[in-house]
Amino acid sequence: MSMPTRTAGVLTGLALAFGGVILAAPTAQSDIPACTKTVESAGFEVTDAVRTACYRGVVSDLQGCVSGLTAAGVPGGAANGACRLAPHEPR
């Protein structure tokens, strides 16, 4: 097998692997609305920063989610509770 053919094969394999991950990502069960509703019920406005932080919770970055919500002005307890809801199946 020549070097260009092998390189093309490796690149194709990587493209298929990453494409599969991207296609699978939207099917992940998550609950951004539960996170944002928790923030809202705590008396805070749901902004783009809040949605972004809740998305971090969806991808199981609990610390990033809490940090993002805290930076947006949500107190620690409410931020922690909201972020714990994000990676769960929508209700």
Contact map, one row per residue, 1 for C-alpha under 8 A:
1110110000000000000000000000000000000000000000000000000000000000000000000000000000000000000
1111110000000000000000000000000000000000000000000000000000000000000000000000000000000000000
1111111000000000000000000000000000000000000000000000000000000000000000000000000000000000000
0111111100000000000000000000000000000000000000000000000000000000000000000000000000000000000
1111111110000000000000000000000000000000000000000000000000000000000000000000000000000000000
1111111111000000000000000000000000000000000000000000000000000000000000000000000000000000000
0011111111100000000000000000000000000000000000000000000000000000000000000000000000000000000
0001111111110000000000000000000000000000000000000000000000000000000000000000000000000000000
0000111111111000000000000000000000000000000000000000000000000000000000000000000000000000000
0000011111111100000000000000000000000000000000000000000000000000000000000000000000000000000
0000001111111110000000000000000000000000000000000000000000000000000000000000000000000000000
0000000111111111000000000000000000000000000000000000000000000000000000000000000000000000000
0000000011111111100000000000000000000000000000000000000000000000000000000000000000000000000
0000000001111111110000000000000000000000000000000000000000000000000000000000000000000000000
0000000000111111111000000000000000000000000000000000000000000000000000000000000000000000000
0000000000011111111100000000000000000000000000000000000000000000000000000000000000000000000
0000000000001111111110000000000000000000000000000000000000000000000000000000000000000000000
0000000000000111111111000000000000000000000000000000000000000000000000000000000000000000000
0000000000000011111111100000000000000000000000000000000000000000000000000000000000000000000
0000000000000001111111110000000000000000000000000000000000000000000000000000000000000000000
0000000000000000111111111000000000000000000000000000000000000000000000000000000000000000000
0000000000000000011111111100000000000000000000000000000000000000000000000000000000000000000
0000000000000000001111111110000000000000000000000000000000000000000000000000000000000000000
0000000000000000000111111111000000000000000000000000000000000000000000000000000000000000000
0000000000000000000011111111000000000000000000000000000000000000000000000000000000000000000
0000000000000000000001111111000000000000000000000000000000000000000000000000000000000000000
0000000000000000000000111111100000000000000000000000000000000000000000000000000000000000000
0000000000000000000000011111110000000000000000000000000000000000000000000000000000000000000
0000000000000000000000000011111000000000000000000000000000000000000000000000000000000011110
0000000000000000000000000001111100000000000000000000000001000000000000000000000000000111110
0000000000000000000000000000111111100000000000000000000001000000000000000000000000001111111
0000000000000000000000000000011111110000000000000010011001000000000000000000000000000110000
0000000000000000000000000000001111111000000000000000000000000000000000000000000000000100000
0000000000000000000000000000001111111100000000000000000000000000000000000000000001001100010
0000000000000000000000000000001111111110000000000000010000000000000000000000000001111100000
0000000000000000000000000000000111111111000001000110010000000000000000000000000001000000000
0000000000000000000000000000000011111111100000000000000000000000000000000000000000000000000
0000000000000000000000000000000001111111110000000000000000000000000000000000010011000000000
0000000000000000000000000000000000111111111111000000000000000000000000000100011001000000000
0000000000000000000000000000000000011111111111000000000000000000000000000000000000000000000
0000000000000000000000000000000000001111111100000000000000000000000000000000000000000000000
0000000000000000000000000000000000000111111100000000000000000000000000000000010000000000000
0000000000000000000000000000000000000011111110000000000000000000000000000000000000000000000
0000000000000000000000000000000000000011111111000000000000000000000000001100000000000000000
0000000000000000000000000000000000000011001111100000000000000000000000000000000000000000000
0000000000000000000000000000000000010011000111111110000000000000000000000000000000000000000
0000000000000000000000000000000000000000000011111110000000000000000000000000000000000000000
0000000000000000000000000000000000000000000001111111000000000000000000000000000000000000000
0000000000000000000000000000000000000000000001111111100000000000000110010000000000000000000
0000000000000000000000000000000000010000000001111111110000000000000110010000000000000000000
0000000000000000000000000000000100010000000001111111111000000000000000000000000000000000000
0000000000000000000000000000000000000000000000011111111100000000000100000000000000000000000
0000000000000000000000000000000000000000000000001111111110000001111110000000000000000000000
0000000000000000000000000000000100110000000000000111111111000000100010000000000001100100000
0000000000000000000000000000000100000000000000000011111111100000100000000000000000000100000
0000000000000000000000000000000000000000000000000001111111111101100000000000000000000000000
0000000000000000000000000000000000000000000000000000111111111101100000000000000000111110000
0000000000000000000000000000011100000000000000000000011111111000000000000000000000100111000
0000000000000000000000000000000000000000000000000000001111111000000000000000000000000010000
0000000000000000000000000000000000000000000000000000000111111100000000000000000000000010000
0000000000000000000000000000000000000000000000000000000111111111100000000000000000000000000
0000000000000000000000000000000000000000000000000000000110011111110000000000000100110000000
0000000000000000000000000000000000000000000000000000000000001111111000000000000000000000000
0000000000000000000000000000000000000000000000000000100110001111111100000000000000000000000
0000000000000000000000000000000000000000000000000000111110001111111110000000001000100000000
0000000000000000000000000000000000000000000000000000100000000111111111000001001100100000000
0000000000000000000000000000000000000000000000000000100000000011111111100000000000000000000
0000000000000000000000000000000000000000000000001101100000000001111111110000000000000000000
0000000000000000000000000000000000000000000000001100110000000000111111111110001000000000000
0000000000000000000000000000000000000000000000000000000000000000011111111111001000000000000
0000000000000000000000000000000000000000000000000000000000000000001111111100000000000000000
0000000000000000000000000000000000000000000000001100000000000000000111111100000000000000000
0000000000000000000000000000000000000000000100000000000000000000000011111110000000000000000
0000000000000000000000000000000000000010000100000000000000000000000011111111011000000000000
0000000000000000000000000000000000000000000000000000000000000000000011001111111000000000000
0000000000000000000000000000000000000000000000000000000000000000010001000111111100000000000
0000000000000000000000000000000000000000000000000000000000000000000000000011111110000000000
0000000000000000000000000000000000000110010000000000000000000000000000000111111111000000000
0000000000000000000000000000000000000010000000000000000000000000110011000111111111100000000
0000000000000000000000000000000000000000000000000000000000000100010000000001111111110000000
0000000000000000000000000000000000000100000000000000000000000000000000000000111111111000000
0000000000000000000000000000000001110110000000000000010000000000000000000000011111111100000
0000000000000000000000000000000000100000000000000000010011000100110000000000001111111110000
0000000000000000000000000000000000100000000000000000000010000100000000000000000111111111000
0000000000000000000000000000001001100000000000000000000010000000000000000000000011111111000
0000000000000000000000000000011111100000000000000000011011000000000000000000000001111111000
0000000000000000000000000000111100000000000000000000000011110000000000000000000000111111100
0000000000000000000000000000111000000000000000000000000001000000000000000000000000011111110
0000000000000000000000000000111000000000000000000000000000000000000000000000000000000011111
0000000000000000000000000000111001000000000000000000000000000000000000000000000000000001111
0000000000000000000000000000001000000000000000000000000000000000000000000000000000000000111
